Each structure stands twice: as structure tokens, then as C-alpha cells.
Amino acid sequence: MAAGFVGVLMLDTAFARPVGDIGNRNSFPGVPLRFARVANTFADQILSSAPQTALTALFPAFLKEALSLQSQGARGITTSCGFLAPMQQPMARALTVPVALSSLLQVAWAQALLPPGKICGVITIDAERLTSEHLTAVRGAANTPIVGMAKRGAFAELVLGDTWRNPTEYTIEGEARVRGAQRKAIQRELILAARSLPLNTGAIVLECTNLPPYREALRRHTQLPIYDIQTLVRWFWAGLTGL
């Protein structure tokens, strides 16, 4: 059987996507990706503290693109946003290939790996709108500690800035556009967020699929295991293909 590819359901957004970001084709060496933009799906719709209401209305558009990717030969389906966790089970029921829609799937897995007294924490783009409902949708503990990136920081500006409603190319290989002071500022914000997690945190899951480019700075600072969309997709592909 041909190896196929992992289908990636992308929000209708545009911003620089350095290597590590889900939307950069070079982020997953050895894992073939095929992208499908879900038209008219924007961050302000997805980042909702009432996910069932918000995502139910959007589900048909995501399903349409997922079915198209499946018909093209996708071996599995993922997405570009961890907030889509509540779609995990509905999408799994609707498709005939496996789905791994959110890096939050790894919260329960990471917790199971830790010694007694240690917990898994989550860093997200928006801690006010990521809820226990998102976590329990993928069998994470409802009391998992969640901390967020700075609301008006460099990362929020990059991902939720003025250009995000006028997409031109959603798989921009934008390494050159996230360097220097901007990149260092995002790394500082990520480390600052981690400092707000409980002292007994033993592992961290990054909800946002745009955070992996800055992960190594966090790993060096915390010396903790870090799980994100990269670790999820590589695990997913290995299971799908044995490669």
C-alpha cells in the first residue's frame, strides 16, 4: 500500500509560519502532508469558551474538507488548531481513517507517564477561552492546569494580528519573518507562561500548533518533557505507516 499522507485541516488564516509550525511543509521531515483550507473559519470563531455551540455550526465545513482529503488518499487527519478538540469524536465517527485533531489528546497520555504527585500542564494561546470542556472532549482531566500566552504580546500579534482575516497563502514558509527580537520575545512569553504552572508540573502540552517553533527555549528552561502538534503528528504517522 502507498504511504499516502496526513491531511491537515487549516483555518482560513495567514501569517508567517516558521519551521515547526503545523502550516510549514518543512516541519515534519519524512511525513508527507496535504493541506486543505476550511474557508471562512477564523480564529475568533474557533477560540470560544462555549465550544459545543461554536464548533457545531462549523463542523460541516470541516467535515467536507476532511472527506475530500480522505478521498484523495489521506491515511489520517489532523488540524491546525488545538481548540478543535471537541470535534475529535464527531469527526472520528464520520470518517473511515483515524483522526488526531488536537495536541490536547496528549494531556491524558502525558499524565499517565508521570510519577505520583506530578501533573501535566497546558500552555495555550488563550487561557480564558480554553476550558475543561476542551480537555474532557479528548479525555484529559478537567482540572488540568491551563496557562496562557500574553494577550497583547508578540505571539498574539503574530497569530491574531491584522492580516488574519485576509489570507493569501496559509502554508507560508516564513522563517525569515520570525527572527531576531520577535522570536526572542515569543520565547520569553512562552517561558513566562510556564512559570505560572504549578510547581509539581512534570510535563507540558502546547495547545497551539503555532508554538512548536519556540519549544526548545521552553525545554531548556524547564527541563521538562514538552508535547505539541509535532510530537502528535510524528507519533500518528508512525502508527499509520510504520515509518
C-alpha positions in Angstrom: 0.0 0.0 0.0 1.2 3.5 -0.8 2.3 5.5 2.2 -0.3 8.2 1.5 -0.2 11.4 3.6 -1.6 13.1 6.6 -4.4 15.6 5.8 -4.2 18.9 7.6 -7.4 20.9 8.1 -6.3 24.6 8.1 -8.1 27.6 9.4 -8.6 30.4 7.0 -5.6 32.4 8.3 -2.3 33.9 7.0 0.8 34.7 9.0 4.5 33.7 9.0 4.9 30.0 9.8 8.5 29.1 10.7 9.7 25.5 10.7 7.9 23.7 13.5 4.6 25.3 12.8 1.9 23.0 11.5 1.4 25.1 8.3 5.1 24.9 7.2 5.6 22.0 4.9 9.2 21.5 6.2 8.1 21.0 9.8 7.7 17.2 9.6 10.6 15.6 7.7 9.5 12.2 6.4 5.8 12.9 7.0 4.0 13.9 3.8 1.3 16.5 4.4 -1.5 17.7 2.3 -3.3 20.9 3.4 -7.0 21.8 3.0 -8.1 25.3 3.9 -11.6 25.4 5.5 -13.0 28.6 4.0 -14.3 31.3 6.3 -13.2 29.7 9.5 -11.4 32.3 11.6 -9.7 32.4 15.0 -12.4 34.4 16.7 -14.9 31.7 15.9 -12.7 28.8 17.0 -11.3 30.3 20.2 -14.5 30.0 22.1 -15.3 29.3 25.7 -18.5 27.7 24.5 -17.1 25.2 22.1 -20.1 23.0 21.5 -22.1 26.0 20.3 -19.3 27.4 18.2 -18.0 24.3 16.7 -21.3 22.6 15.9 -22.1 25.3 13.4 -18.6 24.9 11.8 -18.4 21.1 11.8 -20.0 20.6 8.3 -17.3 22.8 6.7 -14.5 20.9 8.4 -16.1 17.5 7.6 -16.4 18.4 3.9 -12.7 19.1 3.6 -11.8 16.1 5.7 -13.9 13.8 3.4 -12.1 15.4 0.4 -8.7 14.6 1.9 -9.8 11.1 2.8 -11.0 10.5 -0.8 -7.6 11.8 -2.1 -5.8 9.1 0.0 -5.2 10.6 3.4 -4.1 7.9 5.9 -5.2 10.2 8.8 -6.5 13.7 9.5 -5.2 16.4 11.8 -5.8 20.2 12.1 -4.1 23.5 12.7 -5.8 24.4 16.0 -5.9 22.7 19.4 -9.2 24.3 20.2 -10.8 21.9 17.7 -10.5 19.1 20.3 -14.4 18.9 20.8 -14.6 17.8 17.1 -12.4 14.8 17.8 -15.2 12.2 18.4 -17.7 13.6 15.9 -15.0 13.6 13.2 -13.8 10.1 14.1 -17.4 8.8 13.8 -17.8 10.5 10.4 -14.6 9.3 8.7 -13.1 5.9 7.9 -9.5 6.9 8.6 -8.0 7.8 12.1 -8.1 11.4 13.3 -5.9 13.3 15.7 -7.4 16.7 15.7 -5.7 18.4 18.7 -2.4 18.3 20.5 -4.6 18.2 23.7 -5.0 14.5 23.0 -1.6 14.1 24.6 -2.7 15.6 28.0 -4.1 12.2 29.2 -1.2 10.3 27.7 1.4 12.6 29.4 -0.3 12.4 32.7 -0.2 8.6 32.6 3.6 8.7 32.1 4.3 10.8 35.2 5.2 9.6 38.7 2.8 10.1 41.6 2.4 13.7 42.6 3.4 15.1 39.2 0.9 16.7 36.8 0.7 17.6 33.2 0.1 21.3 32.4 -1.1 23.1 29.3 0.1 26.3 27.7 -2.4 27.8 25.3 -2.8 30.9 23.2 -5.9 31.9 25.3 -6.3 30.6 28.8 -9.6 32.3 29.3 -11.3 30.5 26.4 -9.6 27.1 26.7 -11.9 25.2 29.1 -12.3 21.9 30.8 -14.8 21.1 28.0 -11.9 21.1 25.5 -9.9 18.8 27.7 -12.6 16.3 28.6 -13.5 16.0 24.9 -10.2 14.2 24.4 -10.2 12.5 27.8 -7.9 15.0 29.6 -8.6 15.7 33.2 -11.0 18.6 33.8 -8.7 20.0 36.5 -5.6 20.1 34.3 -3.8 23.4 34.9 -4.0 25.8 31.9 -1.9 29.0 31.5 -2.0 31.3 28.5 0.4 33.4 26.4 0.4 37.2 26.9 -2.9 38.6 25.5 -1.2 41.6 23.8 2.3 40.0 23.3 4.4 39.2 20.3 2.9 35.8 19.8 -0.7 37.1 19.9 0.2 39.8 17.4 1.8 37.2 15.1 -1.1 34.8 15.1 -4.0 37.1 15.7 -2.8 40.3 14.1 -4.4 42.4 11.4 -3.7 40.1 8.5 -5.5 37.0 9.8 -8.9 37.8 8.1 -7.3 38.3 4.7 -5.5 35.0 3.9 -3.3 34.8 0.8 -1.3 31.7 1.5 -1.9 29.5 4.5 1.3 27.4 4.3 3.8 30.3 4.3 7.4 29.1 4.9 8.1 32.3 6.9 11.2 31.5 8.9 12.8 34.8 7.8 9.8 36.7 9.1 10.0 35.4 12.7 13.6 36.1 13.7 15.5 38.4 15.9 13.7 40.4 18.5 10.3 39.0 17.6 11.4 35.4 18.0 13.1 36.1 21.3 10.0 38.0 22.6 7.8 34.9 21.9 10.3 32.6 23.6 10.2 34.9 26.7 6.5 34.9 26.7 6.4 31.1 26.5 8.8 30.8 29.4 6.9 33.3 31.4 3.7 31.3 30.9 5.4 28.1 32.1 6.4 29.9 35.3 2.7 30.2 36.1 2.2 26.5 36.1 2.1 24.6 39.5 5.5 23.7 41.0 4.6 20.0 40.6 4.2 20.2 36.9 6.0 17.2 35.3 5.2 17.7 31.6 3.7 20.4 29.4 1.4 20.2 26.4 1.4 23.1 24.0 -2.2 23.5 22.7 -1.4 25.9 19.9 0.0 24.5 16.7 2.0 27.7 16.1 4.1 27.3 19.3 6.4 24.4 18.4 9.0 26.7 16.7 9.8 28.1 20.1 9.6 24.9 22.1 13.4 24.3 22.5 13.7 27.5 24.6 11.0 26.2 26.9 12.6 22.8 27.2 15.9 24.3 28.1 14.3 26.5 30.7 12.0 23.9 32.3 14.0 20.7 31.7 10.5 19.0 31.3 9.0 16.8 28.5 7.2 19.0 26.0 4.4 17.6 23.9 2.8 19.5 21.0 1.4 19.1 17.5 4.8 17.9 16.2 5.1 15.1 18.7 1.5 14.1 18.0 1.8 14.1 14.2 5.1 12.1 14.2 3.5 9.5 16.6 0.4 9.5 14.4 2.3 8.9 11.2 4.5 6.2 12.7 1.4 4.2 13.8 -0.3 4.7 10.5 2.6 3.5 8.3 5.3 2.0 10.5 7.7 4.6 9.0 
